Amino acid sequence: MAKPKSQRPDKAAGVAGADKYLQAKKRRRALMGKIGKKSIALLSAAPQRTRSNDTEYPYRQDSDFYYLTGFTEDNAVLALIPGRKQGEVVLFCQPKDKTKELWTGILTGPEQARTRLLLDEAYPISMIDDILPGLMDGCERVYYCMEREPTFDQRVSGWVKNIRSRTRMGAKAPHEFVLLDPLLHEMRLFKSKSEIALMQTAADISARAHKRAMLAAREGRHEYHLEAELVHEFMMSGSRAPAYNSIVAAGANACILHYIENRDPLRDGDLVLIDAGCEYDYYAADITRTFPVSGHFSAEQKALYGIVLKAQLEAIAVTRPGVPWDEPHHVTVRIITHGLVELGLLKGDPDKLIETGAYRDFYMHRAGHWLGIDVHDAGSYLCNDKPRRLEPGMVMTVEPGIYVSPDNKKVAKKWRGIGIRIEDDVLVTKTGNKVLSDGVPKTTEAIETLMARRV
């Protein structure tokens, strides 16, 4: 028999819990100011996801829904109706049910949800088909995240049809459907002080996990042993899960960008690339380090590593307000291309190699992405069809890499199968930036010094 599922209830105790709900209330107010009166915004909680037969994955709330509520239960719908006199914020959620709670954990229930989440009204989810059409009646626009959950799309359509069926009795159905994502995701792009604090905690936990994995690495162990060290540190520090599938790639596996099998042995002479970060109270860290199994870099490994590190440091240096978001990437392309030419892995004029994209044989991804509640977080990268400029409160990764395929016959054999990436989480501040993930060594000297402590 599978172990009964448990679901940790939201806890209002303590400053952190109260602040979470207060922040969500402020976000709802800001969003309602953007959609205006005669509008309604609808958001659905994430559904449970089946893992196998009748067992499910550990539940994880929809990021947008959590951002506006702090609520972690499934089978719930949030309605925002700016200007509604009876109440602008209405939640539908599961009612208290002692039998269900015996099997799957304590439910908050509408009454506690209303007070705890700082809502105007809350009702059992079973009443939604009776109440929600009335909330939509008279609204001109419906904002929601279309085509994310087909079942919810059908329900929204059904509620509108309900209103239209009563037009002869004076009901007024919405006539415009608007994507909520652009407004909401623009808000999520800028992190508050409380969000930054959570991201710093996630980064600190993840940094300790990376160091733990470095100290555990040695020939004869496997990639999954290092993954176990990561998860151990995450869980012991209060993180309930990795923010994404951890990458522990030894040797040539590091040349597979999203390698997650994590099953091969570690061998002296090889590097290990670990791309891993925890999720702490719904906020993600995303850190990559590359280090030698033996504790010492070879000459070839050190040469390539030096190029990647120089590219990353200079890209971080230009990560500041007013700079186009993709400028750090362009910096990494220039440095990596010049470095590969100097080492003889690329031949020709660096500017022309960049123009033709020849560097992509070794560096085929962008140097970063937004980071927040999602590891690849919400927010547009363009403004008026041009790369948007960085502003304080944005958090992005900076993660250049060099990957020499084991099948690349254009380069000498000594280079083949080496994969290196270095990634940090960078907050844009008013005066420049702050590296949230600087708790992990990343120079070759610092890495070798740390690994010399292995027993």
Summary of the structure (lengths in Angstrom):
residues: 455
radius of gyration: 25.0
end to end distance: 40.9
largest distance: 81.5
contacts: 1498
relative contact order: 0.10
helix: 40%
strand: 18%
